[in-house]
Amino acid sequence: MSEKSTIANTPVSKNISATVEHSSTVSTGDLQNIQASYRLIGKNYVKWSQLVRTFLKGKGKLGHLLGIRPSKEDPKFNAWDEHDSMVMSWLWNSILPEISDTVMFLNTAKEIWDAVKETYSKVHDASRIYKIKTKLSATKQGARSVTEYSNLLQGLWQEMDHYQCIQMRCTDDAVILKRFIEKERIYDFFAGLNAEFDVVRVQILEKEDLPSLNKTMAIIRTEEGWRSVMLETQINEGLALMTKGTNKKESEVSQLESTIKPASSF
């Protein structure tokens, strides 16, 4: 019989379990929403892991993934063990059944987390990096708004950061590398941007020091908003002129009809 099964049958365990169940009612509901959108199916490990870490951090349970635990002699161990069981169930429920079956008999949340990470994280996966780079070069704005287009790129860049996992030993070099990568991403962003933004794109590229990536995207969004307002104004003015012209024509026809007298009857 496992350690957790033994503890689960003790009176102390039942009291703790009742407390945990009461305090985690809202958490379980939140988890169901997470499952619907980001349940781990294998290839979506990056998004799943980020969401799970954020969720558990918000509930004060991130330490269970890091292996932070009291000793078995500590009076707090039983409560920690019950909470760890709850986190284990959360992890199982956020994973596709075919995957969760492979980690069902592990003993702690950290063991589950580490096993899934080792299997699906694929850090430095050259084939995945190549696929992301191919997607980046093929991504164009097209019919998307600037916000939709930039969000799509940012998702791919975040995946790239995960798989490349570049670590710098020197702080100064890290700053230089970060700025270099940011400039490369500005070029990627501009490369797929629609031609209507050519003027503002040239203005930004002619600057001696390029603005940050976020600032660059904000400038383009502002330009898009201004263009939208101008287009709407032009449409409204055009409609107003059409209406005015129609009303004038109707008035002229009415005046013409009033000058024509009906033929006399004999």
N, C-alpha and C positions, 0 to 999 in steps of 0.2 A: 504493500500500500504506500502511495506517495506521501511525502511530507504534507502537501496541501490537503490531501484527502483526510489525513489524520486530524489536522487542525480544524477542518471544516465541521467535524462531528463534535467538537467540544462546546460546552455552554458559552464560554467566553467568545468563541468564534461566532456563534449564532447571534449574540448581542451586537458584535461588531458588524456582522453582515447586515443586520437590520438597519444599523446606522448608515452604513455605506449605501444600502439600497435607497434609503430616504434621501441622502445627499446627492445621489447620482441620477435622480429621475430626469432632471433637465438635460444632463449630459448624454444620457442614452438617446433622448429625442434628437439632440444635435447630431449624434453619431449616425442616426438613420439618414439624415439629410446628406451627410458626407458620403455615406455608402452609395446613395443613388447617383452621385455625380462622379466620384473618384475611387470607386472600389478597385483595388489592385488587380490588374489582369496580366501583369508581367511587364509589358512594354511601357506602361505609364508609371513606372516606379518613382521617377523624379517628382512628379506632381503629387503622387500619393504620399511619399515620405515627407514632403514639405507640409502637406496638409495635416498629417498625423502628428508631426512634431509641434506644429502650431496649436492644434487642438489640445494635446496633452499639456503643453506649457500653460495654456489658458486655464486648465483645470488643476494646475499645480502637481502634475503627475509625470513631468518630463524625466525626472530622476529615475523612473522605472526603466526607461530605455537606456540610460547611461550606467546602470548597474549600481546606483547609489542606494545602499540598504543598511539597516542596522544588523548587528550580530544576533545570532539566535538566542543569546542570553539576555539581550536587551528587552525590557518590558514592552517596548514599542514594536517588537518584531511581528507579533500576531496581527496587529492592525495593518502593518506594512504588507504582510503576506496576503491579507484579504484584499487590500487595494491592488496589489500586483495581479491577483486573480481577475479582478475587474478589468484591469488594463489588458490582460491577456485576451479576455472575451471581446473587448473592443477591437483589438487587432484582428482576431479571427473573423469578426463580423465585417471588417472593412476589406477583407480579401476574398477573391473569388474562391468558391468552395474547393475547386480542384487544387488550388495553391495552399489554402489553409489546412487541407488534409495532410500535407507534407510536414507541417510544423505543429500538429495537434497535440503531440505527446511530449513536447518540450516543457521544461519545468518553470521557467520564468518569462516575463515579458521581454527582458533583454535577450534571452536566448532566441525567442521568436524574431525579434527585431534584427539581430545579427545574422540569423540564418537567411532571412528574406533579403537583407542588404547584400550578403555575399553572393546570393544567387542572381539577383536582378539589377543591382546597381550598375554593373558593367562600366566602372570608371576606367578611362583610357581605352574604351572600345573603339578601335580605329574605324570599323565599318559603320558604327552609329555616328561618329564624328563626320565621316564622309557624307552620309545621308543628310545630316543637318546642314552641312555646307552647301550641298546641292540644292536643298530646299531654299536656303537663304538667297542663293544666286538666281533662283527661278521665281522668287516672290516679287510680285508687282502690285502696285496699289489698285489699278483697274477701277472697278466700280465701287471699291471700298472707300469709306471715309478715311481721313488721315488717322483718326483715333483707332479705327479697326485695323488699318494697315500697320501702324506702329505697335499695337498690342500683339499682332501676329509675329512681328519680328522679335519683340522682346521675349516672347515665349520660346522662340528658337534660340535666342542668345542665352537664356537661362539654362536651357538644356545643354548647350555647348559648354558653358561654364562648369556644369556638373561633370560632363564626360572628360573634358580636358584636364580639369583639376590642377591648374598651374600654381605651384607654391614657390614663392621667392624668399630667399634667406635674408636679403638686404632690404631694409625699409625703403631706401631711396630708389632702388631698382623696382620695387613693387609699385611705387608711385608712378615711375616712368612707364612701366608696362601697362598699368591701368589706363593712363592717358592715351597710350598708343592704341589699345584695344577700343577705347571710346571713339577715337578718330576713325578707326576702321569701320565702326558701326554707323557713324555719321555718313560715311561714304556708301555703305550698304543701303542705308535709309534713303539717301538721295538717288541712288541708282534705280530704285524701283518706283520712285515718285512720279506722278503724272506730269506731263509736259506743261500743264497750266501753271505749275509752280516754278518754271525755269528762271524767271526774273529774280524772285526772292532767293532761290537756290544759289544763283550766281553771286548775289549780294553777300550771302553768308560765306561762301567759299573764298571770296576776295578779301575777307577779314584777315588781318595779320595773325590773330590768334582765334581759332575756332571756338565758339561757345560750347558748353557742355552738351551732351546728347539730349538730355531732358529739355534744356533751353532751346535747342535747335527744333525739337519736335513741337515745343510750345509756340515758337515763331510761325511754323508752318500751319499749326492749328488755328492761330489767330488770323493768318492770311485766308485760310479756308472759310472761317466765319465771316470775314469781311466780304469775301466774294459771294457768299450765300446771301448776305444782306443786300448787296448791290444788285444781284440777280433778281431777288424778290422785288426790289424797288423798281427795276426796269420792267418787270412783268406787270406790276400794278399800274405803272404809268402807261404802258402799252394798252392795257385793258381800259384804262380811263379814256385814252384817246379814241379807242374803238367805240366805246359807249357814247362819247361826245359826238363822233362822226355819225353814228347811227341815229342819235336823237336829232341832229341837224337835218339829216336826210329826211327823216319822218316829218319834221316840221315843214320842210320845203314841199314835200308831197301834199301835206295837208293844205298848205296855202294855195297850191296849184289847183287842187280839187275844189276849193271854195270859190275860185274865180270862174270856174266852168259852170254856166247856167244850164239847167236841164232844158231840153228841146220843148217848144210850145206844142200843145196838142190841138188839133183842129176838130 
